[in-house]
Amino acid sequence: MGTTYSMLTQYDIEEVQEYCNNLFSQQEIVSLYERFCQLDRNSKGFISADEILSVPEFSLNPLSQRLLKMVDGLNFKDFVAFLSAFSSKASIRQKIELIFKIYDLDGNGKVTYHDVLEVFRDLTGSFMSEEQREEVLRHLLEEAGYAKTSSLLLDDFIKILDYPGLKMEVEVPID
């Protein structure tokens, strides 16, 4: 799977399938490879932030700048691994781990009040005032048993988001 694009071999497909914990079928991997090749306009073997932004759905996402940091420079295997969190077969934990990475602005393995507030700003835009955002966030943290000064680790984040009845159905269309 170098930078020359041709058809994937059966070995390549199985290797990628194993790398992403078998969350995609072989046909889905082939479809993802075709899409990856379309995005990698210069056939460099990885996709850049500019190439990702050419996807209208991505560029319109309020969290696109945060996601760009995660996908800029991914090779095909890592691209598929990133997308695996959006698979209907991905576990709640895998989905929450991706969300945690989005919220962990500085990549230090902790999510702070400030981190969540920044993402909340991106998501709400001008629909909420800063005071409303802070009030909602403060209430949410208190309900979950955390203070404004708390730093959430991944396990804390999972504890807050992984409760009965939570449906995280975020999927990426393959075709």
C-alpha positions in Angstrom: 0.0 0.0 0.0 2.6 2.6 -1.1 1.8 5.8 -2.8 1.0 4.2 -6.1 -2.7 3.6 -6.3 -3.9 0.4 -7.7 -6.3 -2.2 -6.5 -5.8 -3.4 -3.0 -4.6 -6.9 -2.6 -6.5 -9.4 -0.5 -3.6 -9.2 2.0 -3.9 -5.4 2.1 -7.6 -5.6 2.7 -7.2 -8.2 5.5 -4.4 -6.2 7.1 -6.5 -3.0 7.2 -9.5 -5.0 8.4 -7.5 -6.4 11.3 -6.0 -2.9 12.0 -9.5 -1.4 12.5 -10.7 -4.4 14.6 -12.9 -5.8 11.8 -15.4 -3.0 12.0 -15.6 -2.7 8.2 -16.3 -5.4 5.7 -13.9 -6.1 2.9 -16.2 -4.3 0.5 -16.4 -1.3 2.8 -12.6 -1.1 3.0 -12.4 -1.2 -0.8 -14.9 1.7 -1.0 -13.0 3.6 1.7 -9.8 3.1 -0.3 -11.4 4.5 -3.4 -12.6 7.5 -1.5 -9.1 7.9 0.1 -7.6 7.9 -3.4 -10.0 10.6 -4.5 -9.1 12.8 -1.5 -5.3 12.2 -1.9 -5.2 14.3 -5.1 -1.4 14.4 -5.3 -1.0 10.6 -4.6 1.3 11.2 -1.7 -0.1 8.3 0.3 -1.6 10.5 3.0 -4.3 13.1 3.1 -3.8 16.7 4.1 -6.1 19.1 5.9 -6.8 20.9 2.6 -7.8 17.7 1.0 -10.1 16.8 3.8 -11.8 20.2 3.7 -12.8 19.5 0.1 -15.5 17.2 1.6 -18.5 19.6 2.0 -19.9 17.7 4.9 -16.6 17.9 6.7 -16.0 21.6 6.1 -19.5 22.5 7.3 -19.1 20.6 10.6 -18.7 23.0 13.6 -16.0 20.8 14.9 -14.1 20.6 11.6 -11.0 22.4 12.9 -10.6 20.1 15.8 -11.2 17.0 13.6 -8.6 18.4 11.1 -5.9 18.1 13.7 -6.8 14.5 14.1 -6.9 13.5 10.4 -4.2 15.8 8.8 -1.5 13.5 7.4 -3.2 10.2 7.9 -2.2 7.3 5.6 -4.9 4.9 4.5 -4.7 2.5 7.4 -4.9 5.3 9.9 -7.7 7.0 7.9 -9.8 3.8 8.2 -8.9 3.4 11.9 -10.1 7.0 12.5 -13.4 6.4 10.6 -14.0 3.1 12.5 -15.3 5.1 15.5 -18.2 6.2 13.2 -19.0 2.6 12.2 -22.3 1.2 13.4 -20.3 -1.8 14.7 -18.0 0.4 16.9 -18.6 0.1 20.6 -19.9 2.9 22.7 -16.4 3.0 24.3 -14.7 3.5 20.9 -17.1 6.3 20.1 -16.5 8.0 23.4 -12.8 7.7 23.0 -13.0 9.7 19.8 -15.3 12.3 21.4 -12.7 12.5 24.3 -9.9 13.2 21.8 -12.0 16.0 20.2 -12.6 17.6 23.6 -9.0 17.1 24.8 -7.9 20.3 23.1 -4.2 20.2 24.1 -3.9 16.4 23.9 -2.7 16.0 27.5 -5.2 13.1 28.3 -7.4 15.4 30.4 -10.6 17.3 29.6 -11.0 20.5 31.6 -14.0 22.8 32.0 -12.2 25.2 29.6 -11.9 22.4 27.0 -15.6 21.5 27.2 -16.5 25.2 27.1 -14.5 25.7 23.9 -16.2 22.8 22.1 -19.5 24.0 23.4 -18.8 27.4 21.9 -18.1 25.7 18.6 -21.3 23.7 18.7 -23.6 26.5 19.8 -22.2 29.5 18.0 -24.4 32.5 18.5 -27.4 30.5 19.5 -26.4 30.7 23.2 -24.7 33.5 25.2 -21.5 32.8 27.1 -23.4 33.0 30.3 -25.9 30.4 29.1 -23.1 28.1 28.0 -21.3 28.4 31.3 -24.5 27.8 33.3 -25.4 24.7 31.3 -21.9 23.3 31.6 -21.7 24.0 35.3 -25.0 22.3 35.8 -23.9 19.3 33.7 -20.7 18.8 35.7 -22.5 19.2 39.0 -25.1 16.6 38.0 -22.3 14.2 37.1 -20.5 14.8 40.4 -17.7 17.0 39.1 -16.7 20.6 39.9 -15.7 23.4 37.5 -12.1 22.8 38.6 -12.2 19.0 37.8 -10.1 17.5 35.0 -11.8 14.5 33.4 -9.7 11.5 32.4 -11.0 9.1 29.7 -12.6 6.9 32.4 -14.4 9.9 33.9 -15.6 10.9 30.4 -16.8 7.3 29.8 -18.6 7.3 33.1 -20.5 10.5 32.2 -21.4 9.5 28.7 -21.9 5.8 28.9 -25.1 5.3 30.7 -28.2 3.2 29.9 -30.3 4.8 27.2 -27.5 6.8 25.6 -27.6 6.1 21.9 -24.6 7.2 20.0 -25.4 6.5 16.4 -23.0 8.5 14.4 -22.1 6.7 11.1 -20.1 7.7 8.1 -21.7 6.6 4.8 -19.2 4.5 2.9 -20.7 4.6 -0.6 
